[in-house]
Amino acid sequence: MPYGDVKAFGQAMIDILQDKKLAQQYSTAAYDSAERYSEDNVWAAWQELLDDADGVWPAKLTAAHFEG
């Protein structure tokens, strides 16, 4: 739906509220999304990034020191 299209947004809300199956699909997707961004999952992604940086950046910094 186009940004700012209040009528389309209103109609979409009515469609969801009138269709129990569609509402359930949105509800299930919301829980799945919340799990994807849970504290544990976000921390695990950060930890992976930091571990990768620990493995890669020392060599890059050393190379940059000798190149400079």
FENRARA-V283322 format. One record per residue. N is the residue number from 1. RES is the residue in one letter. BURIAL is 1 if it has 24 or more other C-alpha atoms within 12 Angstrom, else 0. D_FIRST is the distance of its C-alpha to the first C-alpha in Angstrom with 2 decimals. Layout:
n	res	burial	d_first
N	RES	BURIAL	D_FIRST
N	RES	BURIAL	D_FIRST
//
This chain:
n	res	burial	d_first
1	M	0	0.00
2	P	0	3.78
3	Y	0	6.45
4	G	0	8.56
5	D	0	6.94
6	V	0	9.40
7	K	0	9.82
8	A	0	6.55
9	F	0	7.28
10	G	0	10.79
11	Q	0	10.47
12	A	0	9.00
13	M	0	11.97
14	I	0	14.29
15	D	0	13.56
16	I	0	14.42
17	L	0	17.40
18	Q	0	18.72
19	D	0	18.64
20	K	0	21.13
21	K	0	20.68
22	L	0	16.93
23	A	0	17.76
24	Q	0	20.56
25	Q	0	18.53
26	Y	0	16.32
27	S	0	19.63
28	T	0	21.39
29	A	0	18.82
30	A	0	19.06
31	Y	0	22.84
32	D	0	22.77
33	S	0	20.73
34	A	0	23.16
35	E	0	26.04
36	R	0	24.86
37	Y	0	24.96
38	S	0	28.13
39	E	0	30.98
40	D	0	33.04
41	N	0	30.48
42	V	0	29.61
43	W	0	33.35
44	A	0	34.10
45	A	0	31.68
46	W	0	33.31
47	Q	0	36.74
48	E	0	36.08
49	L	0	35.01
50	L	0	38.10
51	D	0	40.38
52	D	0	39.19
53	A	0	39.82
54	D	0	43.27
55	G	0	44.06
56	V	0	42.82
57	W	0	43.26
58	P	0	47.01
59	A	0	47.74
60	K	0	45.39
61	L	0	47.05
62	T	0	50.46
63	A	0	49.71
64	A	0	48.36
65	H	0	51.52
66	F	0	53.79
67	E	0	51.86
68	G	0	51.85
//
